[in-house]
Each structure stands twice: as structure tokens, then as C-alpha cells.
Amino acid sequence: KENAGRFRVGEFSFTLEQGMPNKDPSILPRIDLSFSIDGNQVFSNVVSRELNPVALRKNQLRFQRMGSANEFTVQIRFYGFTRLVCNNGVASIY
């Protein structure tokens, strides 16, 4: 097959901005990321990242050395009661 060669995913990154602060301070907003390299049959272990407090800084999330594959799918789960805006998502593939 043409274009069926393996590739490496060096980094997956994106910027995330939050809206209003949480009403319950015991609930910290976070994201969970996992990925699949076999057509969404099995996903990797979940990597969690807690987000910066509102109005402190933008959250610049970077996940490095994702591995090599023929197919790559990212699953991101967002937790929290705030509004979130994601932008500038980039996957470094070589």
C-alpha cells in the first residue's frame, strides 16, 4: 500500500483557555489524554494534567515521545465545570 509506512509522533501540543472559576474549589479542572495506534481498538494508559488556575496563564499542554505507528488517534477528556477553549493543536510527525 502506498502511504502505509510507519511514522513517529514526536509531540502533541495545544493551548487551552478556561472561563469562569469553579464554584466548588475541591474540584480541580484537568484533562486526560490517551492515544491509539491500532485503529481505536485499544487505547494507552491515561495521562492526567491539572490545569492552571483561571487568569494565571494559558495552559500550554505538551505530550512528548508518543511513539511510532501506521495510524494515530488521540482521545482527550475534559473534567471540570468551567468553559474551555482549545486551539493551536499540533502533532509533530516525522
KAGIHU-V613317 format. One record per backbone hydrogen bond with DSSP energy under -0.5 kcal/mol. NH is the residue of the N-H (numbers start at 1). CO is the residue of the C=O. E is the energy in kcal/mol with one decimal. If there is no record, write none. Layout:
NH;CO;E
NH;CO;E
//
This chain:
4;1;-0.9
7;69;-2.4
9;67;-3.2
10;8;-0.8
10;92;-2.8
11;92;-0.8
12;63;-2.7
13;90;-2.7
14;61;-1.9
15;87;-2.8
16;59;-2.5
17;85;-2.5
19;83;-2.0
25;23;-0.7
27;24;-1.7
28;26;-0.8
30;79;-1.8
31;49;-2.2
32;77;-2.5
33;47;-2.3
34;75;-2.3
36;73;-2.7
44;35;-2.3
47;33;-2.6
48;46;-0.5
49;31;-2.3
51;29;-2.5
56;53;-1.7
57;53;-0.7
59;16;-2.3
60;58;-0.8
61;14;-2.2
61;59;-0.8
63;12;-2.5
65;10;-2.8
66;9;-1.7
67;9;-0.8
69;7;-2.4
70;37;-0.5
71;37;-0.5
73;36;-2.3
75;34;-3.4
77;32;-2.8
79;30;-2.8
85;17;-2.4
87;15;-2.5
90;13;-3.0
92;11;-3.1
92;90;-0.5
93;91;-0.9
94;8;-2.3
//
